[in-house]
Amino acid sequence: MVLGKWLGSSLLLLVGFSMNALGAFLGINIGTDVSNMPPASDVVAILKANQITHVRLYDADAHLLKALGNSGIEVVVGVTNEEVLGVGESASTAAAWVNKNVASYLPSTNITAIAVGSEVLTSIPNAGSVLVPAMNYLHKALVAANLNFQVKVSTPQSMDIVPKPFPPSTATFNSSWNSTIYQLLQFLKNTNSFYMLNAYPYYGYTNGDGIFPLEYALFEPLSAVKQIVDPNNLFHYSSMFDQMVDAIYYSIEAYNISGIPIVVTETGWPWLGGTNEPDATVENAETYNDNLVRRVLNDSGPPSQPDIPINTYIYELFNEDKRSGPVSEKNWGIFFTNGSAVYQLSLSTSDQITGNSSVTFCVVRQNADSNKLRDGLNWACGQGQANCSRIQQGQPCYLPDTLQNHASYAYNDYYQKMHSVGGTCDFSGTAMTTTVDPSYGSCKFTGSSNSSSGGALLPPEAFGPISPQGGSPSLQVSKFQCLISAICLALVLLSLSERCI
């Protein structure tokens, strides 16, 4: 895991940042179908460094739950779909699950909810009959442990459970699930819990046969001729996200039940897709999540429930490259597994950013070519005269032992020493600058506010490697060395002249 580049994405300074105690929050999902999954302690360090206050786990991963201890981060822990049947058929199994995966971590790990399965009614309908019993058993186990007021129980469902989500005012749940859904809603109402919704405008748009414009799915402004209006109540919808949430509120209302808030447990946009997935692009993913942050943190609800904020979890922290299915299924993450940012998003919606914008750092660019990275690292630690002692074995920045991590440290050390005299952060296109401190643990990056070592400007010897379009690095070096030599000679002559006087 390249901890030196965790903070390359400015989005994650805002994900999970509560505007106020009663306002909406943004959290993030942590999937683990990832090659070279970072150690749990590193994952938690990323969350804390970026002020992420809410996370959802798809299971009860012991390493993550333990690492989240004393972090203050609110955690939704998951009963997997494979576990639902067992929990739903046995009260003792449910009690054992709660004791092992919830009670044993409290109070140090701030577990606030149990998500029972993932889209059970549409993904494993054979378990539908035991879904609500499983929730009841888990709740009773929490009551027995006196944890029911701290830990809520719910179950995430997809939009597929509503056959016709537009217009929202006439939306209803699939009638084949009437009995189960009624029991589910009664449970949520009686336990003062919330409805968990997985809402994906990406699929609403791509499967919509052109009914809705792309702008509508991306929270972008709509022209007068493209306005989306519910004909039954004349509510205007500025985004498919709001439409989906409202469709669920109206579907709940059809059962004459109210007072159950909706939490969006998954939403996002893939940044890469196959040849038949043209809308899965970095630009669209960045636009969607940037606008989502703005939308959620304005503290309002959808048109039918304007005073109920929409707490939301973004899907997801890392790209889950081990997942099956189309290319897009593997590329929803905000970070690559090496820790570099997939894309950066605007933070203009928040005045409470804690990053130090007065300092610029140089880190490895996402998806950088490994051969160029190796050349850049060798150059920085050699001809570039970066101080690379701290990335040697046994030193504070050696771990994680990856090319990307070591290159980031070396690039930054070189850049901090040389940028004021013309040194670049390019390294044949493998580097980029960020204003967020990439320091982690005891590994302090030069120039960071909490690092006092290694920050002195040393006599420069060379510019950083530049891209082929920029000309020959050796030519740049020789010109600069000549300049330094001339300056030194002038200073010597001036000193001799003063002595003579």
URGI-V311339 format. One record per residue. N is the residue number from 1. SS is DSSP state (~ for helix, > for strand, _ for the rest). PSI is psi in whole degrees, -180 to 180 (NA if undefined). D_CENTER is the distance of its C-alpha to the mean C-alpha in Angstrom with 2 decimals. Layout:
BEGIN
n=<N N>
ss=<SS SS>
psi=<PSI PSI>
d_center=<D_CENTER D_CENTER>
END
This chain:
BEGIN
n=<1 2 3 4 5 6 7 8 9 10 11 12 13 14 15 16 17 18 19 20 21 22 23 24 25 26 27 28 29 30 31 32 33 34 35 36 37 38 39 40 41 42 43 44 45 46 47 48 49 50 51 52 53 54 55 56 57 58 59 60 61 62 63 64 65 66 67 68 69 70 71 72 73 74 75 76 77 78 79 80 81 82 83 84 85 86 87 88 89 90 91 92 93 94 95 96 97 98 99 100 101 102 103 104 105 106 107 108 109 110 111 112 113 114 115 116 117 118 119 120 121 122 123 124 125 126 127 128 129 130 131 132 133 134 135 136 137 138 139 140 141 142 143 144 145 146 147 148 149 150 151 152 153 154 155 156 157 158 159 160 161 162 163 164 165 166 167 168 169 170 171 172 173 174 175 176 177 178 179 180 181 182 183 184 185 186 187 188 189 190 191 192 193 194 195 196 197 198 199 200 201 202 203 204 205 206 207 208 209 210 211 212 213 214 215 216 217 218 219 220 221 222 223 224 225 226 227 228 229 230 231 232 233 234 235 236 237 238 239 240 241 242 243 244 245 246 247 248 249 250 251 252 253 254 255 256 257 258 259 260 261 262 263 264 265 266 267 268 269 270 271 272 273 274 275 276 277 278 279 280 281 282 283 284 285 286 287 288 289 290 291 292 293 294 295 296 297 298 299 300 301 302 303 304 305 306 307 308 309 310 311 312 313 314 315 316 317 318 319 320 321 322 323 324 325 326 327 328 329 330 331 332 333 334 335 336 337 338 339 340 341 342 343 344 345 346 347 348 349 350 351 352 353 354 355 356 357 358 359 360 361 362 363 364 365 366 367 368 369 370 371 372 373 374 375 376 377 378 379 380 381 382 383 384 385 386 387 388 389 390 391 392 393 394 395 396 397 398 399 400 401 402 403 404 405 406 407 408 409 410 411 412 413 414 415 416 417 418 419 420 421 422 423 424 425 426 427 428 429 430 431 432 433 434 435 436 437 438 439 440 441 442 443 444 445 446 447 448 449 450 451 452 453 454 455 456 457 458 459 460 461 462 463 464 465 466 467 468 469 470 471 472 473 474 475 476 477 478 479 480 481 482 483 484 485 486 487 488 489 490 491 492 493 494 495 496 497 498 499 500 501>
ss=<_ _ ~ ~ ~ ~ ~ ~ _ ~ ~ ~ ~ _ _ _ _ _ _ _ _ _ _ _ _ > > > > > _ _ _ _ _ _ _ _ _ ~ ~ ~ ~ ~ ~ ~ ~ ~ ~ _ _ _ _ > > > > _ _ _ _ ~ ~ ~ ~ ~ ~ _ _ _ _ _ _ > > > > > > _ ~ ~ ~ ~ ~ ~ ~ ~ ~ _ ~ ~ ~ ~ ~ ~ ~ ~ ~ ~ ~ ~ ~ _ _ _ _ _ _ > > > > > > > > > _ ~ ~ ~ ~ _ ~ ~ ~ ~ ~ ~ ~ ~ ~ ~ ~ ~ ~ ~ ~ ~ ~ ~ ~ ~ _ _ _ _ _ _ _ > > > > > > > ~ ~ ~ _ _ _ _ _ _ ~ ~ ~ _ _ _ _ ~ ~ ~ ~ ~ ~ ~ ~ ~ ~ ~ ~ ~ ~ ~ ~ _ _ _ _ > > > > _ _ ~ ~ ~ ~ ~ ~ _ _ _ _ _ _ _ ~ ~ ~ ~ _ _ _ _ _ _ ~ ~ ~ _ > > _ _ _ _ _ _ > > _ _ ~ ~ ~ ~ ~ ~ ~ ~ ~ ~ ~ ~ ~ ~ _ _ _ _ _ _ _ _ > > > > > > _ _ _ _ _ _ _ _ _ _ _ _ _ _ ~ ~ ~ ~ ~ ~ ~ ~ ~ ~ ~ ~ ~ ~ ~ _ _ _ _ _ _ ~ ~ ~ _ _ _ _ _ _ > > > _ _ _ > _ _ _ _ _ _ _ _ ~ ~ ~ ~ _ _ _ _ > _ _ _ _ _ > _ _ _ _ _ _ _ _ _ _ _ _ _ _ _ _ _ _ _ > > > > _ _ _ _ _ ~ ~ ~ ~ ~ ~ ~ ~ ~ ~ ~ ~ _ _ _ _ _ _ _ ~ ~ ~ _ _ _ _ _ _ _ _ _ _ _ ~ ~ ~ ~ ~ ~ ~ ~ ~ ~ ~ ~ ~ ~ ~ ~ ~ ~ ~ _ _ _ _ _ _ _ _ _ > > > > _ _ _ _ _ > _ _ > _ _ _ _ _ _ _ _ _ _ _ _ _ _ _ _ _ _ _ _ _ _ _ _ ~ ~ ~ _ _ ~ ~ ~ ~ ~ ~ ~ ~ ~ ~ ~ ~ ~ ~ ~ ~ ~ ~ ~ ~ ~ ~ ~ ~ ~ ~ ~ ~ _>
psi=<130 88 -25 -6 17 -45 15 -20 117 -14 -43 -5 -22 -28 126 5 114 133 -39 175 -30 -6 178 154 159 128 -169 145 144 99 154 12 61 130 137 47 130 154 150 -38 -36 -40 -45 -36 -38 -47 -47 -40 -29 12 36 121 -10 131 155 127 145 -10 -161 57 117 -38 -44 -43 -39 -43 -29 -7 136 18 -20 -6 132 133 129 120 146 138 121 160 -32 -23 -15 -46 -48 -44 -38 -13 -6 120 -36 -37 -41 -42 -40 -38 -46 -44 -42 -42 -7 -64 -35 -16 -16 149 -4 -42 123 72 125 -11 154 123 113 103 -177 108 46 -46 -27 -21 -36 68 -23 -19 0 -35 -22 3 -55 -41 -40 -42 -41 -45 -43 -42 -42 -35 -38 -40 -44 -31 6 38 3 -24 -21 -36 118 159 131 -174 124 133 152 169 -16 -15 -11 105 -38 89 -6 137 147 -36 -21 8 140 155 157 121 -22 -15 18 -51 -47 -44 -39 -45 -39 -48 -39 -40 -48 -40 -47 -28 8 41 -165 158 127 122 130 108 117 92 -25 -48 -34 -35 -50 -26 7 4 37 11 -41 145 155 -38 -36 -38 -27 11 16 154 143 140 166 -34 -9 11 137 115 134 116 -17 -29 1 22 133 134 123 -8 152 -29 -51 -39 -43 -45 -43 -35 -36 -41 -44 -35 -38 -43 -30 -19 9 36 138 174 14 108 155 131 127 108 -15 133 155 -164 131 144 -5 138 178 -176 -25 15 65 -16 -6 87 159 -42 -46 -40 -44 -44 -46 -52 -34 -48 -31 -45 -47 -44 -50 -41 5 1 23 164 -173 172 -36 -20 63 -19 4 103 156 89 136 142 123 139 108 180 -51 155 127 85 -12 -2 148 173 -166 168 -40 -30 -23 0 58 -5 155 -28 149 167 -20 2 -8 153 139 -42 164 145 155 141 20 -9 -11 136 8 30 139 -4 148 95 -5 -9 136 135 156 119 169 138 146 142 29 147 129 -39 -42 -36 -43 -43 -42 -41 -45 -40 -46 -44 -14 -96 -32 -13 30 148 101 16 -30 -8 14 158 132 -7 164 -29 14 -42 141 140 76 154 -42 -43 -46 -39 -40 -45 -45 -44 -45 -40 -43 -47 -43 -32 -29 -15 -30 -15 23 -2 141 162 74 -56 59 37 8 -2 159 161 152 151 6 131 118 10 151 141 -129 3 104 126 135 134 -14 153 -24 18 125 -4 147 11 -3 144 115 158 119 148 -22 156 161 159 141 163 161 -32 -19 -4 -172 125 -38 -32 -43 -43 -48 -39 -43 -41 -38 -40 -46 -43 -41 -42 -46 -43 -40 -40 -40 -47 -40 -40 -44 -37 -42 -38 -40 -38 NA>
d_center=<15.26 15.45 14.73 16.51 13.75 10.66 10.96 11.80 9.01 10.19 7.49 5.83 9.45 9.47 6.70 9.10 11.96 15.10 17.70 20.44 21.45 22.30 19.79 16.73 13.37 9.77 7.98 5.45 7.35 8.27 10.77 13.36 15.30 14.44 17.22 17.43 14.79 14.40 16.59 15.41 16.41 14.25 11.07 12.25 13.19 9.75 8.81 12.21 12.30 9.54 11.23 8.74 11.63 10.86 9.60 11.23 12.91 14.94 17.83 19.34 18.45 20.88 19.32 15.95 17.98 20.33 17.89 16.30 19.88 20.77 17.25 17.65 14.28 15.12 14.72 15.40 17.17 18.24 21.71 21.47 23.56 25.96 26.60 27.22 30.80 31.83 30.42 31.93 35.32 35.81 35.51 35.97 33.12 30.83 32.20 31.67 28.05 27.48 29.47 27.67 24.00 24.04 27.22 27.27 24.00 24.87 25.20 23.32 20.15 19.38 19.28 19.68 19.66 20.53 19.25 22.28 21.54 19.36 21.24 24.45 26.92 25.93 24.77 27.40 30.00 32.51 30.61 30.70 33.90 32.53 29.17 30.58 32.88 29.96 28.30 31.68 32.31 29.02 29.71 33.25 32.08 29.91 33.01 35.11 32.82 32.73 28.93 28.92 28.40 25.28 23.71 23.59 23.86 22.60 21.67 19.07 21.02 20.42 22.07 24.62 26.46 27.63 29.87 30.31 27.52 29.44 31.21 29.21 32.41 33.96 30.98 31.81 30.44 31.98 35.46 35.66 33.30 35.18 36.34 33.08 31.04 33.71 33.58 29.80 29.95 32.85 30.95 27.99 30.58 32.72 30.01 28.34 25.06 22.75 22.19 18.91 18.19 16.06 16.43 15.86 17.71 17.17 19.63 21.70 22.30 22.84 25.06 26.82 29.50 29.12 29.84 27.01 26.12 22.82 22.52 22.60 19.56 17.59 18.74 21.13 24.64 27.30 30.83 33.74 34.67 31.26 30.84 29.65 31.98 32.72 36.49 37.32 36.14 35.34 31.80 29.89 26.36 24.20 21.33 21.13 18.33 21.00 23.60 21.84 21.35 24.95 26.23 25.19 26.80 29.95 29.93 29.88 32.59 34.73 35.30 36.55 33.73 31.77 29.78 26.81 23.55 20.75 17.17 14.82 13.18 11.55 11.16 9.76 11.64 12.40 12.93 15.90 18.77 22.35 25.43 25.68 22.16 22.64 20.06 17.08 16.68 14.39 16.18 15.69 11.95 11.66 14.33 13.02 9.64 11.61 14.34 12.45 11.42 15.10 16.40 14.96 15.69 19.22 20.03 22.04 22.40 23.64 27.27 28.86 27.07 26.37 26.38 23.75 20.19 17.51 14.99 11.90 8.96 6.48 7.10 5.28 3.83 7.18 9.91 12.49 15.52 17.98 17.69 20.85 21.51 21.07 19.14 16.49 15.78 14.47 12.21 9.32 6.64 4.73 6.97 10.51 12.19 14.05 11.20 11.75 9.55 10.00 10.71 10.98 11.15 13.93 13.98 17.48 16.91 16.79 19.66 18.18 16.06 17.04 16.62 20.09 20.71 24.26 23.40 22.18 20.92 21.28 18.79 18.62 17.43 15.02 17.20 20.21 23.49 24.39 28.03 27.40 25.08 27.89 30.42 28.40 27.98 31.69 32.69 30.72 32.15 35.55 36.93 34.16 35.14 31.67 31.95 30.28 31.86 28.70 27.09 30.22 30.42 30.65 29.21 26.12 23.93 25.24 22.56 20.42 23.25 21.65 22.93 19.70 19.53 23.24 23.30 20.70 22.90 26.06 24.96 23.99 27.22 29.24 27.59 28.07 31.70 32.47 30.59 33.20 35.88 34.24 31.92 29.10 25.48 25.89 27.13 28.02 24.80 22.55 21.43 19.78 19.81 17.20 18.17 15.73 17.43 16.19 18.56 17.76 20.25 23.70 22.66 23.18 22.77 25.82 25.57 23.08 24.49 24.82 26.51 30.24 31.05 31.26 30.89 34.46 35.26 37.36 40.01 38.25 39.52 37.38 34.66 31.49 31.69 31.33 30.79 33.95 34.18 34.60 37.66 38.75 37.08 40.47 42.12 39.68 40.26 44.02 44.18 42.13 44.21 47.31 46.11 45.41 48.80 50.53 49.00 49.98 53.49 53.83 52.87 55.41 58.13 57.38 57.66 60.99 62.27 61.55 63.40 66.39 66.57>
END
